[in-house]
Amino acid sequence: MTTKYHHLFFDLDHTLWDFEANSRLTLLDLFVKHNLEQQLKTEYEDFYKSYIKVNDGKWALYRKGGITKEELRLERFRDTFSTFGYVDNEFAAVFESEYLSICPHKTQLLPGTEELLEYLQNRYELHVITNGFLETQKIKMKKSGLELFFQSMISSEEIGVNKPAPQIFEKSLKRTGADSKTSLMIGDSLHADILGAQSFGMDQVFYNPLKLKHNERPTFEVSHLLEMKNFL
């Protein structure tokens, strides 16, 4: 199929790399290893739900510039443990370190990822734009085999701003030699990926596997990655 696009820019976490599944597996490993059922007096599912709430809040602050990378990493497990009345800053730091060393090595991808990328790799220039931290994203790309499909990865940490800021799209296009009119942003976040690219003048694909209701108008919308083969 012939399209006007030459460069495709993918988000990584929750779009290609199954962040939720890989994080859940890592946290379960650590929950069992450190006997947190006894330490926190709670079951894993309750611990996981508490962590998700705390972590989402920290990432929302980070994306707005309210906290630093170091503060996010320092606080997310500390604050999760404290919701169960367990306060041990040293252990929280150890737990964070172990989480960061294990999670990026998990390799579960979202359904259709490899088939889609195999289909696209000889048709387009493929790139990643991620708000994730550079060192962990590199590990994810390598261990999961994703790096074989992509010409470049641009991290907000390198650029100094997060999606949806226009600077990250501008610098990504400059680095890859792409043009906004022949480029396509693909991601799961309406705010960061879709509205960010939209305001910059780049077409978008909203990956919406849960078919969430919204009032935005992305260029394309899919609930499964392989649906993109219909227009790319």
N, C-alpha and C positions, 0 to 999 in steps of 0.2 A: 504493500500500500504506500502511495506517495503522499506525504504531508509537507506542510511548510516548515516543520521543525527540523533543526539540525542538532541541537543540544538539549538533552533532558537532564534536569536537576532533581535528584531524589532527596527527600528527608531520609534519615536512617532509622532511628528508634521509632517503633510503633508503625512504621511504614514498610520496612524490609526486615530489619532485625526485630525479633519478637521480644521486645523489652519486658513485657509483663511476664511471659512464661519463663524467660531466663532469670529474671530477678526473683520470681517466686521460688524457683528451684534452688537458687543460691541461698536465699533466706531460710528455706527449709533445712538445707544442709547445716547451716550455722546454728539454727535453732536447736537441732538435735545435738550437734557437737558440743554446744555450751550448756546443754540441759536447761534451756530457758523455760521450759514448762514448770520446773521447780523454782527457778530463780525469780520468775515474774508472776508465778501462780496463775498462769493462763494457758490456753491452748493456742496452737499455731495460728489458726484462722483469725482469732481475735488480735494476736500480735501483728499479723500481716495487714489486717484492716487498719489498725492504728498507725502502722508504718506508712501505708499508702497515703493516709490523710496528712500526716506530718510531712512526708516527702513532697507531696504535691504542693503543699503550702510553701515549703522552702524553695522549690523550683520556681513558683510564681513570683516570689520575692527576688530570686536571682535574675529572672528574665527582665524584671523592672529595674534592676540595678540596686535593689534594696539590701542585698547581702553579697558577699564575695563567694567565690568558689570554695575557699578555705572555710568560711563560716558555714556554708551549706554542709560540707562534709563533717565539720566538727559537731554540728547541732542535730542532724536528722536522727541519728540513733540515740543520742543523749536524750532528746526530747521524747522519742518513742518509748524508751525505757522508763522515763519519768512518769508517763501516763499510767504506768502500773506500779508506781511508788518505788521504783528501783533507781537509785542515783549512784552512778559510778562512772565518772568522767574518763578514767583510765581504761576501763573495760569498753566503754563506748568507742574510744579511739581505736582500740584493738579490733573490735567488731567491724568498724568502718574499713580499716586496713584490709582485713580478711575479705570483706565483701568486695572491695575494689579489685583485689587480686584474683578473685574467683569468677565473678559475674561476667566480665568481658570475654572470658574463655568459653562461655556457653554458646552453643551454635544453632539454637532453634530459630528458624526463619518463619516469617508469615506465609500462609498458604499461597502458592503460585509464584513465589519470589524467583526461584532459580529458573523455572520455565519462562517467565516473562523476560528476565535478563538475558537468557540465551537467545530469545527471539529478537531482542532489541540491540544486542551488542554489535552486530554487523550493519545495523541500519542507522544508528545515531551515535553521537559522542555522549557518553554517560558520565555524570558527576554526582557527587553528594554534597549537600549543604546541611550542616548539622549544628544545633545549639549545644550538643554534648561536648564534654571535655576531650581535647585532642588526643591525649595519650590512650584513654580508654577506647575511644572510637577507632583508633588505628588497630588496636588488638581485636576488637569485634570484627572489623573488616577482614583482617588476616585469618583469624581462626575459623570464621564462618565461610570462608572462600569468596566473600563478596568482592574483595579487592581485585580479583581477576577480571571483573566486568567493567571497572571504572577507570577513567583517565585521571581523575583528580578527586580530592576530598577537601572541602573548605569548611573550617570550623569557626564558629563565632568567637571562640577563645583566641584564635589567631588574628581575626579582624578587629576585635575589640568591641563589637556590638552584637546583639542577638537578633535573630529573626523576630519580629517583622521589620526591623529597621532597614531603610532602603540602602544603607551603605554596604550591608552584607551581600545584597543582590548585585549592586554596582561593582563591587570588588570581585565577586565571583565571575561575573561576565568578563571583566577585564583580564582576570587571570587565565581564563579558558579561551579567550578570543571569541566569545559568543556575542550575539546580538539579542536584545530583549524580544524583538519581533519574531525571531525564529527559535526561541527557547521556551521550554515548558517546565514549570515547577510542579512536582508531585509530592504530596504529603498528607498527613492525617490531621494536622492542626489547622482549623479554620482561621484562627488568629495569626499564628506565626507563618504558616506556609501559604495559605490561600490569599488572605487579605494582604499579607506582606508583598507577595508577588503581584497581586492585582494592582495595588497602589503604585507599584514600580513600573507597571506596563507590560508585565509578563503573563502569558496564559498559564492556567493552572489545572491540575487534576486533583480533586478532593477525594482522597481515599477514606471512605466512610463505611467500614465493615459492619458497624452496628446500625447503620441506616438512621442515624440521629436526625431529628427534625431541625431545620434551620431556615433562615430567611436570606442567606447569601446566594450569590449567583456565580459559582465557579464556572470556568470554561467547560470543564467536564467533571463528572462525578461517577465514581465506581464503588461498589461494595466488595468486589473481589479484584485482586490485582490483574488477573488474566483478562478482565473485561477491557483493559487498555489495548489489547490486540485488535479490538474492533475499530479503533480510530488511529492507531499508530503503525 
